[in-house]
Amino acid sequence: MSLFQSGTQALQAVLAHCATNQSALRNEVILPAYGCPDLVTACLGAGLTPRFADILANGWGYCQSSLQSTLGPATLAVVAVDLLGLGDESPRLRSLIHDPDIALVQDSAQHLPRHPAPWSSDYQVFSFGRGKPLNLLGGGAATGVEQAQPEINAVSRRNLMQSRAGALLFNVATNPWLYGLASRLPGLGIGSTRYRLPQQLRAPSPGLAQQLAVALPNWRRYASYSVMAWQPYLTAWEALGIQVLRTSYCDTTPTEPLRLGLSAASTQLRDQLVAALCRAGLGASRLYGSALPQIDGVPSQLRSQGTYPAAEALATRLFTLPTHTGLTAREAEKADRIVRHIAGSIR
């Protein structure tokens, strides 16, 4: 496992590594049409062309028909994104990618597994930046690519997968009251979504390997996030048109999502809920407010590839709530009262 300055740089290095093993004619990387603009940054930083495929209409994951129509002789890699810890459907994707020269990359920047799990991909990418499960305020890692950089000598890839995250420096965004306060302070950029220009690959901070060697063994001992506080209310919310975001292969609520993803029945309902919950200091957020090709700053030439109705619909309806284990039952009950009042009035 190699270390990088960020999760974005780890993904950029993986994609560049894919390209070194293939013909120059393979220069396209398939991305979901909803997601973090850093996915685009990594592709362009590796000198490759992002190609978007739509997502599922009712859940998280690639739309099979959109993905298969996007695959082609220029496809170098498909990136499977684990959004908020929902899962990335990589086993299903592996069965859909019939060309052995197309790499499957698991972007696990928003999830660090609690238990050992088989990996269905050629590469895996992790992030230790702000707002990630194991927050070291910076840094990233990737498997399957060798870099002339410090390795996690004391922690093997197997140990990483068997470790449990220690919320030693967990992001301020996981605390609902602090998130609501910090998101309103000018200059911090918390809660905003911006495309960033690619950068050359840079070495990680000198202490990152040592930080990981300390933090990873604590992952089992310190629970960092859980959906338990919200569980009593989710069935009633669904009856009010607020659905829990799930993958297509799992009809249960994820137990440890980075944040709880919810899809409102309409943009009006979503926006009113987010505004009211934030006023109450409960840390709601819209996540990415546009489909990936339409996010501010994304190069204009990428916007003309097509339309992505499911991604665009999700962008207008999705909101998230914090799942930090410090969230109290009282705060969750307060949120439930707000949700019932607003959703009931709109209905």
C-alpha positions as MATLAB code, in Angstrom:
seq = 'MSLFQSGTQALQAVLAHCATNQSALRNEVILPAYGCPDLVTACLGAGLTPRFADILANGWGYCQSSLQSTLGPATLAVVAVDLLGLGDESPRLRSLIHDPDIALVQDSAQHLPRHPAPWSSDYQVFSFGRGKPLNLLGGGAATGVEQAQPEINAVSRRNLMQSRAGALLFNVATNPWLYGLASRLPGLGIGSTRYRLPQQLRAPSPGLAQQLAVALPNWRRYASYSVMAWQPYLTAWEALGIQVLRTSYCDTTPTEPLRLGLSAASTQLRDQLVAALCRAGLGASRLYGSALPQIDGVPSQLRSQGTYPAAEALATRLFTLPTHTGLTAREAEKADRIVRHIAGSIR';
ca = [
       0.000    0.000    0.000;
       1.353    3.406   -0.999;
       0.664    6.729    0.707;
      -0.219   10.030   -0.943;
      -0.933   13.618   -0.015;
      -4.693   13.069   -0.389;
      -7.291   10.577   -1.525;
      -7.600   12.506   -4.785;
      -3.896   12.107   -5.437;
      -4.133    8.414   -4.579;
      -6.844    7.987   -7.217;
      -4.838   10.036   -9.714;
      -1.825    7.774   -9.160;
      -3.944    4.646   -9.626;
      -5.382    5.904  -12.914;
      -1.948    6.929  -14.156;
      -0.715    3.450  -13.264;
      -3.571    1.912  -15.261;
      -2.530    3.963  -18.285;
       1.099    2.814  -18.169;
      -0.016   -0.757  -18.758;
      -2.321   -0.062  -21.708;
      -2.352    1.379  -25.198;
      -2.610    5.161  -25.467;
      -5.917    4.566  -27.280;
      -7.402    3.562  -23.937;
      -7.767    6.983  -22.355;
     -11.291    7.103  -20.874;
     -12.304    6.557  -17.259;
     -15.966    5.895  -16.471;
     -17.350    7.774  -13.470;
     -20.836    7.900  -11.945;
     -22.660   11.063  -13.029;
     -23.283   11.942   -9.388;
     -20.372   12.343   -7.015;
     -17.468   14.405   -5.779;
     -15.753   16.646   -8.364;
     -12.404   15.339   -7.090;
     -13.136   12.280   -9.251;
     -12.817   14.522  -12.305;
      -9.722   16.191  -10.850;
      -7.993   12.823  -10.494;
      -8.841   11.756  -14.052;
      -7.591   14.970  -15.625;
      -4.509   14.943  -13.401;
      -3.645   11.533  -14.820;
      -4.042   12.882  -18.359;
      -7.237   10.896  -18.987;
     -10.770   11.740  -20.107;
     -13.708   11.301  -17.700;
     -16.768    9.609  -19.219;
     -19.970    9.730  -17.229;
     -22.592    7.024  -16.820;
     -25.943    7.550  -15.134;
     -26.836    6.059  -11.766;
     -29.772    3.964  -10.653;
     -33.154    5.673  -10.614;
     -33.969    4.385   -7.124;
     -30.765    3.820   -5.230;
     -27.024    4.163   -5.380;
     -24.916    2.517   -8.080;
     -24.434    2.544  -11.831;
     -27.414    2.160  -14.130;
     -26.542   -1.034  -15.995;
     -27.749    0.097  -19.410;
     -25.999    3.479  -19.113;
     -22.763    1.850  -18.014;
     -22.769   -0.726  -20.782;
     -23.492    1.880  -23.432;
     -20.558    3.942  -22.141;
     -18.061    1.072  -22.163;
     -16.034    0.936  -25.341;
     -12.618    0.319  -26.895;
     -11.271    3.551  -25.348;
     -12.313    2.568  -21.807;
      -9.309    2.258  -19.519;
     -11.011    1.939  -16.130;
     -14.339    2.021  -14.295;
     -14.394    3.721  -10.891;
     -16.775    2.148   -8.356;
     -17.578    4.823   -5.774;
     -18.655    3.915   -2.255;
     -20.861    6.939   -1.545;
     -21.213    7.608    2.209;
     -20.401    3.976    2.977;
     -23.448    2.618    1.141;
     -21.349    0.200   -0.907;
     -20.003    0.381   -4.439;
     -21.510   -2.728   -6.094;
     -18.080   -3.770   -7.325;
     -18.989   -7.501   -7.550;
     -21.871   -6.601   -9.881;
     -19.637   -4.264  -11.882;
     -16.998   -6.943  -12.271;
     -19.582   -9.204  -13.870;
     -20.573   -6.430  -16.305;
     -17.036   -5.586  -17.445;
     -16.202   -8.357  -19.865;
     -13.015   -6.813  -21.247;
     -10.069   -8.009  -19.097;
      -8.058   -4.921  -20.086;
     -10.513   -2.588  -18.316;
      -9.442   -1.988  -14.723;
     -11.969   -1.800  -11.881;
     -11.059    0.774   -9.230;
     -12.833    0.885   -5.870;
     -12.953    4.433   -4.530;
     -13.439    3.878   -0.818;
     -12.654    7.438    0.250;
     -15.910    7.622    2.212;
     -15.760    4.196    3.827;
     -13.281    2.122    5.790;
     -14.550   -1.434    6.384;
     -15.159   -2.619    9.929;
     -14.627   -6.292    9.123;
     -12.436   -8.180    6.640;
     -14.049   -8.163    3.221;
     -13.078   -9.512   -0.191;
     -12.145   -6.905   -2.779;
     -13.479   -7.362   -6.286;
     -11.281   -4.756   -7.934;
      -7.786   -4.242   -9.265;
      -7.143   -1.167   -7.119;
      -8.533    0.351   -3.917;
      -8.308    3.997   -2.877;
      -8.722    5.469    0.638;
      -8.747    8.972    2.079;
      -7.793   10.250    5.526;
      -8.795   13.867    4.957;
     -11.363   16.130    6.585;
     -14.791   14.558    6.841;
     -13.590   11.011    6.137;
     -14.126    8.015    8.464;
     -10.541    8.032    9.727;
      -9.695   11.719    9.772;
      -5.998   12.555    9.972;
      -6.676   15.973    8.397;
      -4.980   14.846    5.205;
      -3.455   11.947    3.334;
      -4.588    9.075    1.170;
      -3.589    5.550    0.271;
      -3.926    3.131   -2.634;
      -3.313   -0.538   -3.244;
      -2.098   -1.991   -6.509;
       0.270    0.872   -7.348;
       3.886    1.250   -6.320;
       5.214    4.700   -5.531;
       8.605    5.877   -4.361;
       7.001    7.127   -1.163;
       6.751    5.953    2.444;
       4.857    2.694    2.846;
       2.711    1.629    5.793;
       5.447   -0.695    6.970;
       3.825   -1.576   10.271;
       0.348   -2.168    8.861;
      -0.241   -4.561    5.995;
      -3.146   -4.335    3.557;
      -4.783   -7.263    5.345;
      -4.443   -5.552    8.704;
      -5.976   -2.381    7.299;
      -9.064   -4.307    6.243;
      -9.281   -6.052    9.619;
      -8.904   -2.843   11.605;
     -11.622   -0.730   13.187;
     -11.553    3.042   12.817;
     -10.570    5.159   15.775;
     -12.385    8.463   15.724;
      -9.353   10.123   17.240;
      -9.540   13.254   15.123;
     -12.981   12.834   13.625;
     -14.133   15.757   11.544;
     -16.055   18.667   13.026;
     -18.720   17.906   10.425;
     -19.735   14.774   12.318;
     -20.940   16.822   15.262;
     -24.356   18.223   14.293;
     -24.219   21.404   16.367;
     -20.641   22.257   15.393;
     -21.348   21.478   11.750;
     -24.305   23.839   11.734;
     -22.162   26.566   13.272;
     -19.050   26.017   11.163;
     -20.990   25.825    7.899;
     -22.170   29.400    8.482;
     -18.708   30.835    9.147;
     -17.156   32.613    6.142;
     -13.951   31.281    4.653;
     -14.116   27.680    5.882;
     -15.868   26.244    2.834;
     -17.574   23.536    4.912;
     -20.495   22.029    3.043;
     -19.513   23.580   -0.293;
     -18.747   21.609   -3.438;
     -16.068   22.929   -5.752;
     -14.031   21.499   -8.583;
     -10.291   21.768   -7.969;
      -7.618   21.937  -10.639;
      -5.358   18.884  -10.916;
      -1.926   18.977   -9.316;
       1.243   17.020   -9.802;
       1.593   14.045   -7.486;
       3.201   15.051   -4.217;
       4.623   13.115   -1.303;
       2.446   12.757    1.802;
       3.269   14.545    5.030;
       6.311   12.997    6.723;
       4.292   11.811    9.708;
       1.412   10.152    7.840;
       2.770    6.596    8.088;
       3.339    7.026   11.817;
      -0.142    8.508   12.292;
      -1.708    5.530   10.556;
       0.327    3.047   12.532;
      -1.139    4.560   15.716;
      -4.685    5.213   14.507;
      -5.529    2.005   12.676;
      -5.185   -0.401   15.647;
      -7.658    1.786   17.551;
     -10.297    1.414   14.834;
     -11.858   -1.601   16.550;
     -12.025    0.056   19.954;
     -13.639    3.382   19.052;
     -16.973    3.455   17.255;
     -17.053    6.591   15.136;
     -20.429    6.594   13.397;
     -23.703    4.709   13.538;
     -27.244    5.004   12.198;
     -28.721    3.734   15.451;
     -29.997    7.115   16.649;
     -32.060    7.553   13.460;
     -33.382    3.982   13.222;
     -36.627    4.544   15.209;
     -37.816    7.198   12.743;
     -36.891    5.913    9.291;
     -40.034    3.859    8.608;
     -42.291    6.812    9.438;
     -40.139    9.130    7.313;
     -40.441    6.826    4.326;
     -44.227    7.038    4.614;
     -43.797   10.829    4.375;
     -41.803   10.570    1.134;
     -38.280   10.586    2.594;
     -36.455    7.456    1.461;
     -33.191    6.089    2.823;
     -30.607    5.904    0.047;
     -29.463    2.314   -0.481;
     -27.699    0.244   -3.107;
     -29.707   -1.957   -5.434;
     -28.473   -5.172   -3.850;
     -29.299   -4.240   -0.242;
     -32.772   -3.324    1.017;
     -31.631   -2.637    4.581;
     -30.285    0.607    5.996;
     -26.472    0.674    6.210;
     -25.493    0.412    9.878;
     -22.405    2.645    9.749;
     -22.716    5.183    6.951;
     -20.411    8.188    7.032;
     -23.603   10.267    6.916;
     -27.196    9.116    6.556;
     -28.291    9.653    2.948;
     -31.969   10.510    2.450;
     -33.887   11.268   -0.731;
     -36.911   13.563   -0.395;
     -39.959   13.273   -2.633;
     -39.331   16.729   -4.093;
     -36.744   19.493   -4.202;
     -39.124   21.738   -2.262;
     -39.349   19.235    0.577;
     -35.580   18.655    0.592;
     -34.747   22.354    0.722;
     -37.246   23.126    3.471;
     -35.993   20.212    5.563;
     -32.330   21.172    5.192;
     -33.032   24.803    6.064;
     -35.082   23.939    9.161;
     -32.701   21.252   10.394;
     -29.718   23.569    9.997;
     -31.499   26.365   11.848;
     -31.965   23.890   14.679;
     -28.242   23.098   14.655;
     -28.756   19.526   13.476;
     -26.134   19.476   10.719;
     -28.171   18.622    7.611;
     -26.461   19.038    4.253;
     -27.347   18.784    0.565;
     -24.100   16.949   -0.262;
     -23.440   17.529   -3.998;
     -26.111   19.890   -5.274;
     -25.661   19.125   -8.980;
     -24.939   16.174  -11.200;
     -21.170   15.786  -11.497;
     -20.806   17.245  -15.027;
     -22.708   20.375  -13.922;
     -20.770   21.200  -10.751;
     -19.256   24.671  -10.814;
     -15.788   24.707  -12.317;
     -15.904   21.320  -14.045;
     -14.419   21.903  -17.535;
     -17.099   22.900  -19.998;
     -16.128   20.274  -22.577;
     -17.252   17.559  -20.147;
     -20.792   18.931  -19.920;
     -21.791   17.971  -23.447;
     -21.419   14.195  -23.138;
     -25.123   13.654  -22.531;
     -27.910   13.924  -20.005;
     -28.115   11.918  -16.806;
     -31.686   12.089  -15.515;
     -31.246    9.872  -12.457;
     -28.106   11.704  -11.314;
     -29.773   15.059  -11.876;
     -32.865   13.943   -9.936;
     -30.787   12.687   -7.019;
     -28.870   15.967   -6.875;
     -32.123   17.864   -6.382;
     -33.532   15.543   -3.690;
     -30.644   14.104   -1.674;
     -29.745   15.392    1.767;
     -27.719   13.924    4.601;
     -27.766   13.846    8.383;
     -24.828   13.234   10.732;
     -24.178    9.736   12.072;
     -21.433   10.481   14.568;
     -21.838    8.350   17.672;
     -21.956   11.534   19.739;
     -25.389   12.254   18.253;
     -27.881   12.029   21.109;
     -31.368   10.529   21.182;
     -32.668   13.964   22.122;
     -31.184   15.522   18.972;
     -32.604   12.743   16.804;
     -36.048   13.187   18.381;
     -35.852   16.936   17.733;
     -35.033   16.251   14.091;
     -37.956   13.837   13.859;
     -40.377   16.521   15.066;
     -39.053   18.929   12.425;
     -39.270   16.323    9.653;
     -42.824   15.301   10.551;
     -44.000   18.910   10.750;
     -42.522   20.017    7.413;
     -43.265   16.828    5.460;
     -46.800   16.743    6.841;
     -47.479   20.360    5.883;
     -46.286   19.851    2.307;
     -48.373   16.731    1.862;
];
